[in-house]
Amino acid sequence: MENPQKHSRIWPSLAKHICRLSDPVKTHELRSMLDVHPLSMCYGCKGTHVEGKRYYYYCDKCDLQFHRGCHIFPLEMKHPLHPSHPLTLISLDPDIEISKIAYNYIDILSDSDNEFDDDDDPEASPSYMHHDKCKCCQKPFEKAYYHCSLCNFSLNFTCTIRPPPLSILHPKSHDHTLTLFSRRIPLPCDACGLSLKSIHDVYACLPCNYMVHRSCITLPRVIRITRHQHRLYFISSFPSGDFSCGVCRLTIDVSCGHYSCDKGCHYAVHSKCATRKDVWDGIDLQEVPEEPEEDIEPFVRIDEETIQHFTHDHYLKLHGKGSLRGKKKFCEACCFPISVSDALYACMQCDFVLHEACACLLRVKHHPLHKHRLILHQSLSPATWPGNNYVVKSLFECNGCRRRDTGFVYRCDEKGSGL
């Protein structure tokens, strides 16, 4: 009887790699082989044994062998973004051998689970002067790339490491399976409204006539942004209406997906504008219960002229313009002097006074300069010398204008926010 341990030593496991020459729809798995069975010839670099390389890969369907590294960068490959013809590996630097490219990059790329980000700086990766660009990432060619001379189609080799899935099932975004549609089409994305023309990661549901960017499939369903006090919900289209984006102020195509408020605010935002890093906090609120409306009123009205402000223990009484003629008073909120033309609220028991406008400042604000809500506070701190049991005004620096001030301040209470 055959020893299973000996068998597993020669065939350690099914590697999580595919033969790059197999059909993208019916891929072949590569087996990882030890050098117990010597490699006859690597299909990638046409070489044999390489010092320090104990493992190699074998495709039993194609009857091909590859060095570790060459199985990722063969001289020829098939790719789902260009299924019509094979792609040929081309080097832009004549001093670099194709096989060395594979060896230099294998330790970084073959076992990595990180995908390449199309938003990375093209200057960050090695590139050479060339008039063409990769059809996938639209960046200049790297040291080597794959090319189809019949179609003038090229892909940087880093864009071939993680081929896009041929189909995606994402029930939150669409009821049916979405299929890779690797063609240039001068149509807008049904989720964000931007063009699909120069993007090769387009997915489609043909029965629904629905086409989206791959990145738009996972757009959050419910979000809260800095520019609006209510939650916003992703919707595929509006029946009709004239809307401008609450972030960029440009017109919204109501036939494409966007975010809107369901509280009757007539407020809508482009999908891409709403999910910008400086606008959205990155949290999808679809499964999060909505909290009750916050009490953002800064005072309780006692009667027509009297209020109880949340920053003061005593009642404040409304005084009309000119009521403090001959007296010099400073507003506790803005710290500016109160002029004879200002209406104010003054404490009925002490010297606490507020401009009428400052007394009406909301307790909670959503501001474009920050992703989280801002809470109104008094800039007070305990007195520093011993024996004092009262508080004094403290200085703060505004994160918007960088000026130092005292008085009331809008501050973020989120942990680690820095504001």
C-alpha positions in Angstrom: 0.0 0.0 0.0 1.3 3.5 -0.9 2.5 5.6 2.0 0.2 8.7 2.1 2.9 10.8 3.9 5.3 10.2 1.1 2.6 11.1 -1.4 1.9 14.4 0.5 5.6 15.3 0.6 5.8 15.2 -3.1 2.4 16.8 -3.7 2.2 19.1 -0.5 -1.1 20.7 -1.4 -3.2 22.2 -4.1 -1.8 25.6 -4.4 -4.1 28.6 -4.5 -2.9 29.5 -8.0 -4.3 29.0 -11.4 -2.6 28.3 -14.7 -2.4 31.6 -16.5 -2.7 29.9 -19.9 -6.0 28.2 -19.0 -9.4 29.6 -20.1 -10.4 32.4 -17.7 -13.9 30.8 -17.4 -12.6 27.2 -16.8 -9.4 27.7 -15.0 -6.9 25.0 -14.2 -5.4 24.7 -10.7 -1.6 24.5 -10.3 -0.1 21.9 -8.0 2.9 22.8 -5.9 5.8 20.3 -6.5 8.9 19.6 -4.5 12.2 19.1 -6.3 12.0 15.3 -5.6 10.7 15.2 -9.2 13.1 17.6 -11.0 11.7 20.3 -13.2 12.4 19.5 -16.8 11.8 23.0 -18.2 10.0 26.1 -17.0 7.4 27.3 -19.6 7.8 30.9 -18.3 11.5 31.5 -18.6 12.5 28.4 -20.6 15.1 27.6 -17.9 15.5 24.5 -15.6 16.8 24.4 -12.1 17.3 27.7 -10.2 19.5 27.8 -7.1 17.4 28.2 -3.9 14.1 27.3 -5.6 12.9 24.0 -4.0 9.3 24.3 -5.3 7.9 24.6 -8.7 4.3 24.5 -10.1 2.7 22.0 -12.4 -0.5 22.2 -14.5 -1.6 18.6 -15.2 -4.2 19.8 -17.7 -1.8 21.8 -19.9 1.2 19.6 -19.0 3.3 22.6 -18.2 5.8 23.4 -15.4 6.7 26.8 -13.9 9.3 28.1 -11.5 7.8 29.7 -8.4 7.4 33.2 -9.7 7.2 32.3 -13.4 3.8 30.8 -12.7 2.6 34.4 -12.1 4.5 36.0 -15.0 4.5 33.5 -17.9 5.7 34.7 -21.3 2.1 34.3 -22.5 -1.2 34.3 -20.6 -4.9 34.6 -21.0 -6.8 37.3 -19.0 -10.5 37.9 -18.4 -10.2 41.5 -19.4 -9.1 40.4 -22.8 -10.4 36.9 -23.5 -10.2 37.1 -27.3 -6.4 36.6 -27.6 -3.5 35.6 -25.5 -1.3 38.4 -24.0 2.5 38.4 -24.4 4.9 39.6 -21.7 7.1 42.5 -23.0 10.0 44.1 -21.2 10.7 47.8 -21.6 14.3 47.5 -20.2 16.5 45.4 -22.5 18.9 44.8 -19.6 16.3 43.0 -17.5 15.6 39.3 -18.2 12.0 38.2 -18.1 12.8 35.4 -15.6 14.4 37.9 -13.2 11.3 40.0 -13.1 9.4 37.0 -11.8 12.0 36.3 -9.1 12.2 39.9 -7.9 8.5 40.3 -7.6 7.3 36.9 -6.4 8.0 37.4 -2.7 6.0 40.6 -2.7 3.1 39.7 -4.9 2.4 35.9 -5.1 1.4 35.5 -1.4 -0.1 38.9 -0.9 -3.8 39.3 -0.2 -3.7 43.1 -1.0 -5.3 44.3 -4.1 -3.8 47.1 -6.2 -5.5 50.4 -5.7 -6.3 52.3 -8.8 -6.0 55.5 -6.9 -2.3 55.1 -6.0 0.1 57.7 -7.3 1.4 56.6 -10.7 4.8 58.2 -9.8 5.1 55.8 -6.9 5.6 52.7 -9.1 8.6 52.2 -11.5 7.7 53.3 -15.0 9.3 54.2 -18.3 8.5 57.0 -20.7 5.9 55.6 -23.2 3.0 57.1 -24.9 0.6 54.3 -24.1 -0.9 53.3 -20.8 -2.3 50.3 -19.1 -5.9 49.7 -20.1 -6.9 48.7 -16.6 -5.3 51.3 -14.2 -4.6 54.0 -16.9 -1.0 54.4 -15.6 2.2 54.4 -17.6 3.8 51.0 -18.4 6.0 49.5 -15.7 9.2 47.5 -16.3 7.2 44.9 -18.0 3.6 44.5 -19.2 1.4 42.2 -21.2 0.4 43.1 -24.7 -1.9 42.0 -27.5 -0.5 43.3 -30.8 -3.8 42.4 -32.7 -5.9 44.6 -30.5 -3.3 47.1 -29.2 -4.4 46.1 -25.7 -1.9 46.2 -22.8 -2.0 45.5 -19.1 0.7 46.3 -16.5 1.8 43.1 -14.9 0.7 44.3 -11.5 -2.8 44.5 -12.9 -2.8 40.9 -13.9 -2.0 39.6 -10.4 -5.6 39.8 -9.2 -7.9 39.3 -12.1 -11.4 40.6 -11.5 -14.1 38.0 -10.7 -16.1 37.0 -13.6 -19.4 37.3 -11.6 -20.4 39.0 -8.4 -23.5 38.3 -6.3 -24.2 41.3 -4.0 -27.9 41.2 -2.9 -27.7 44.6 -1.2 -26.9 46.4 -4.5 -28.8 44.2 -7.1 -31.1 41.3 -7.0 -29.3 39.3 -9.8 -25.7 38.2 -10.4 -23.6 40.8 -12.0 -21.2 39.7 -14.8 -17.9 41.2 -15.9 -18.4 43.3 -19.0 -14.9 44.1 -20.3 -15.8 46.5 -23.1 -15.6 50.2 -23.5 -19.0 51.7 -23.6 -19.9 55.5 -23.7 -22.6 55.1 -21.1 -23.0 56.4 -17.5 -22.7 54.1 -14.5 -26.2 53.3 -13.1 -24.9 53.8 -9.6 -22.7 56.9 -9.7 -23.5 58.5 -13.1 -19.8 58.7 -14.2 -18.7 57.4 -17.5 -18.0 53.7 -18.1 -16.0 54.5 -21.2 -12.4 54.2 -19.9 -13.0 51.7 -17.2 -12.4 47.9 -17.7 -13.9 46.8 -14.4 -17.6 47.1 -15.5 -20.2 44.7 -14.4 -23.6 44.2 -16.0 -27.0 42.6 -15.5 -28.3 42.3 -19.1 -31.9 41.3 -18.2 -32.2 44.5 -16.1 -30.1 46.7 -18.5 -28.0 47.6 -15.4 -24.3 48.4 -15.7 -22.0 49.6 -12.9 -18.3 50.1 -11.9 -17.0 47.3 -9.7 -16.3 49.9 -7.0 -19.9 51.1 -7.1 -21.3 47.6 -6.3 -20.4 47.9 -2.7 -21.6 51.5 -2.2 -23.2 51.8 1.3 -27.0 51.8 1.5 -27.5 54.3 4.4 -25.0 57.0 5.5 -24.7 60.2 7.4 -22.5 63.0 6.0 -21.2 66.3 7.2 -23.4 68.5 5.1 -26.8 67.3 6.3 -28.4 66.6 9.7 -30.4 63.5 8.6 -29.5 60.1 7.3 -29.2 59.7 3.5 -30.4 56.6 1.6 -29.0 55.3 -1.6 -31.7 55.1 -4.3 -31.3 54.0 -7.9 -33.3 57.0 -9.4 -35.9 59.7 -8.8 -39.2 59.6 -10.7 -38.7 63.3 -11.6 -37.4 66.5 -10.2 -34.6 69.1 -10.4 -31.9 68.4 -7.8 -28.4 69.9 -7.3 -25.8 68.0 -5.3 -25.5 69.1 -1.7 -21.7 68.8 -1.9 -20.5 69.9 -5.4 -23.7 71.9 -6.3 -23.8 70.4 -9.8 -27.0 69.0 -11.2 -27.9 65.4 -10.4 -29.0 63.0 -13.1 -32.1 61.6 -11.5 -31.9 58.5 -13.7 -28.7 57.4 -11.9 -28.0 56.3 -8.4 -27.5 58.9 -5.6 -28.2 59.6 -2.0 -31.2 61.5 -0.8 -33.0 62.4 2.5 -36.3 60.8 3.2 -37.4 63.5 5.8 -38.9 65.8 3.1 -35.8 68.0 2.9 -35.5 67.9 -0.9 -31.8 67.1 -0.4 -29.7 64.8 -2.6 -26.0 64.1 -3.2 -24.0 62.4 -6.0 -22.8 58.9 -5.0 -19.1 59.8 -5.4 -19.5 63.1 -3.6 -21.3 61.5 -0.6 -18.7 58.8 -0.1 -15.7 61.1 -0.2 -13.3 60.6 2.8 -13.7 64.2 3.9 -17.5 64.0 3.8 -18.4 60.5 5.0 -17.2 58.8 8.1 -17.0 55.4 6.4 -19.8 53.7 8.3 -22.8 52.0 6.6 -25.8 52.5 8.8 -28.1 50.1 7.1 -28.2 47.6 10.0 -27.9 50.3 12.7 -31.2 51.5 14.3 -31.8 55.2 13.8 -31.6 57.1 17.0 -34.5 59.4 18.0 -34.2 63.0 16.9 -31.8 64.9 19.2 -32.9 67.9 21.2 -30.8 70.5 19.6 -32.6 73.5 21.0 -30.3 75.4 23.3 -32.9 76.6 25.8 -36.3 76.0 27.3 -38.7 78.8 26.9 -40.3 79.8 30.2 -42.5 82.6 28.8 -42.3 85.0 25.9 -39.4 86.9 27.3 -37.7 84.4 29.6 -35.6 81.3 28.8 -33.6 78.7 30.6 -30.3 78.3 28.6 -28.5 75.0 28.9 -25.2 76.8 29.8 -26.5 78.7 32.8 -28.4 77.8 36.0 -30.5 81.0 36.2 -33.3 82.3 34.0 -32.4 84.8 31.3 -34.7 87.7 30.3 -34.9 89.2 26.9 -33.9 92.9 26.6 -34.5 95.0 23.5 -32.1 97.2 21.6 -30.5 100.0 23.6 -31.4 98.5 27.0 -27.7 98.5 28.1 -27.1 102.1 27.2 -24.1 103.4 29.1 -23.0 99.9 30.3 -20.2 97.8 28.9 -21.1 94.1 28.7 -19.5 91.2 26.8 -21.4 88.2 25.4 -20.5 85.0 27.2 -20.7 83.1 23.9 -18.8 85.1 21.3 -16.9 87.4 23.8 -17.7 90.5 21.7 -19.1 93.6 23.4 -22.8 94.1 23.3 -23.6 97.3 21.5 -26.7 99.6 21.9 -28.2 98.1 18.7 -28.1 94.5 20.0 -30.9 92.7 21.6 -29.7 90.4 24.4 -30.6 87.9 27.1 -29.4 88.9 30.6 -29.5 86.8 33.7 -32.0 87.9 36.3 -29.6 87.1 39.2 -26.0 87.7 37.9 -24.0 89.4 35.2 -24.3 86.5 32.6 -25.4 88.0 29.2 -25.8 86.6 25.7 -26.6 88.2 22.3 -30.0 87.1 21.2 -28.4 85.4 18.2 -25.8 83.6 20.3 -28.5 82.4 22.7 -30.1 80.6 19.7 -27.0 78.7 18.6 -27.9 75.1 18.1 -26.4 72.5 20.5 -25.5 70.1 17.7 -24.1 71.0 14.3 -23.0 69.1 11.2 -20.2 71.1 9.6 -18.5 70.6 6.2 -15.1 70.8 7.8 -15.5 67.6 9.9 -17.0 64.1 9.5 -18.7 63.9 12.9 -21.3 66.0 14.6 -20.1 69.0 16.7 -21.4 69.7 20.2 -21.7 73.2 21.6 -19.6 73.7 24.9 -18.5 76.4 27.1 -14.7 76.8 27.1 -14.4 76.6 30.9 -11.8 75.0 33.1 -11.3 74.9 36.9 -9.2 77.7 38.4 -5.5 76.7 38.6 -4.5 78.1 42.0 -5.3 76.2 45.2 -8.5 76.7 47.2 -10.6 78.0 44.3 -13.9 76.2 43.7 -15.0 78.1 40.6 -14.2 77.9 36.9 -12.6 80.4 34.5 -12.7 80.8 30.8 -10.0 78.9 28.9 -8.5 79.5 25.5 -9.0 77.1 22.6 -7.7 77.1 19.0 -10.2 76.9 16.2 -9.4 74.1 13.8 -11.0 76.1 11.0 -9.2 79.5 11.2 -6.5 78.6 13.7 -7.4 81.7 15.9 -7.3 81.5 19.6 -10.5 82.4 21.5 -12.7 81.9 24.5 -16.4 81.6 25.0 -18.6 78.9 23.4 -17.0 76.4 21.2 -18.3 73.6 18.8 -16.3 70.5 19.6 -16.2 66.9 18.4 -16.8 64.4 21.2 -15.8 61.3 19.1 -12.8 59.4 20.5 -9.6 60.0 18.5 -11.2 62.7 16.4 -8.6 65.3 17.3 -11.1 68.2 17.4 
